Amino acid sequence: MIVFINGPFGGGKTSVAQELLSRIPDSTLFDPEEVGFVLRTILPGREKDFQDLPPWRPLVAATTAEILAYTGGALIAPMSILRRDYATEIFSELDKRGITVCHIVLHADTTTVTNRITGHQMFPDDPARSQKVIDFRLRNLARYQDAYREWLAGDAHVIDTTALTPAWAADLAAAIIRRMSDGVPA
């Protein structure tokens, strides 16, 4: 099973993914963003967002499937994907390979997400880059809200992290994953 954790920047994807490792036996963390970093190196200057590079989506599906086949257990993949067609392309390819996808969206209200983004310093020694990252994440908040209304809320298991700790959100996610593993509708 692939546990795909989606949501806005500041939604808690990475923190919850880390927490899930201790709750899901034999699980492995895989960040699809790493595939994008490789493509940026190979294809510099092609697209501002690596998700728009046509090879990114099939490579994410193939890499995910290969890592899962190698490790067994569950693969936990935190990644914001806001375009439904991109998510469908990845999930459909995994489905063709017989791999179950548990799609979880970590949602939070706009004020909470904004506070998380502006309060998080990814690069404490590089204030210019840190502000650049913060600005990018804040600009993408509206895109997330549109995607949430248009398709994410209906296509995924939603966990509202507004008032939750990462541990609590991971407990809820683990319960969803267990129900899916047991064949019970979540």
N, C-alpha and C positions, 0 to 999 in steps of 0.2 A: 504494500500500500504506500502511496505517496500522500503525505499530509502537506497540502499546499496552503500556506498561511499568507493571506492577502490582506490588504488594508492600506490606509494612508501612511505616509511617513509620519512617525510619532504615534502610530496606532499600537505599537508594542510587539511587532512581528518578531524581531530578533530576540528580545527578552523572553517572550513566550516560547519561542522555538528552543532556546537554551533550557528553559524550565521543563519542556516536554521530554528532553533527552533522558531525564531521570524517571519519568512517568511511563514511558513507552519502552518496554524491554527490547533490546537489540536494535534500537533506533540509531540513525545516523543523520547528521546535519549536512545539508547541501544547499549552498546559496547559488541560485541560478544567475545572480549578478556576476559571478566569476566568469561565466561563459561570455557575458557581455564585455568584461574587461579584456578577455583574450581577443575577441573580435575587434575591439577598439585598437589594440596593438597591431593586429594583422591588417585592418582596413581603416587606417587613420583618416579622419576628416570626412568620412562618408555620411554619417548621420549624427545628429546631436544626441539622440536617444538610441542606444544600441538595440532596444526592443524593436525599433523600426527597421533594423537590418534584416533582410529576408532569411539569412542563415541562422539568426539567433533562435527562433522558435523551434525549428526542427533539431537544432543542436541541443537545446535545453531538454527536449523530449528524449532524444537519444542518450544524452549524458545521464539524465535521471534514470532511465531504464537500465543502462549499463551499471551504474553505481548500485542500484537496487539489486540487480542480479548478482553482483559481487558480494554485497554486504548482507543481503537477506534482511529480515526484520522490516521496519518501516523507515522511510526516508522523509525527513522533515525539511521542507523547502520554503523559507520565508522570502516573499517577493511581491512587490506591488505590481500588479498587472491590471491596468485600468481599461484596456480595450478588450471587449468581449470576443472579438474575432481572434485576437492573439491567444487569449486563454483557451478558446475552443480549439484552435489549431494544436496547441500543446496537449490538452486533455484528450482530444480525439486520437492523437497519435499514441498516447499511453494506453487508451482504451483498446486500440487495435492490437496492442501487445499483451492484452489481458491484464493490465495493471489498473487496480482500483485507485481512484483519486478521491481523497477527502478534502474538499475545498472549504476552508474556514476563512471568514473575513473578521478581522479584529477592527471593530468600529468604535469611534469615540466622538463626542460632540466637538464642534469646531473650536471652541474656547480651549478645551482640554488639549486637543492636538496642537493648536498654535502654541500653547504654553510649553508643551513637551518639546516641540521643535526649537523654539527660541531659548529654552533652558538647557538644551543639550549641546555641549561643545564637543564635536567629533575630533577637532584638530586644535587642542589648546595652545600649541606652539605656533600656530599659523592663523592668526585672526582674520586675515583677508580671505583665505580659503574657507575658513569656518563660516564667515558671513556669506560667502558665495553659496555654500551648501545650504545654509539656513534659508536664504532667499529662494533658491531652487525648490526646496521642499515646501515653502509657503505658497509659491506660485502653483504648485501641483495640487494644493488642497482643493481648489475649485474643481479640477479635473476629477479628483477622487469623489467629491460630493455628487457630481453629475453621474459618474459610473455607479455609485451606490444606489442612487435613485433609479437609474435606467436598467441595471441588471444585477449588480452584486447582491443586493438585499434579497432578490428572488432566486438566485442561482447557487448560493452558498449557505453554509451554516454560519450565522452571525453571532458573534460574542461582543457585547458592548463593554469595552474596557474603560469607559469613562471613570468609573469609581472602583475599578479592580486593580489589585496588584498583579504583576506578571504571574506569580505563583497561583493566584486564584483563577486567572484567565486560563492558565495551563491546566488546572484541574477540570475546568469546564470543557476545554478542548479534548483532554484525555477521555472524558466521558463520552463525547461525540464519537471519537475514534474507536473506543471499545464497542459502542453500539453498532457502528458500521462493520467492525470486524466480526461481530456476532451475527451480522445479517439483519439487525433490527433497524428499521428506519429511524434516523436521528431527528 
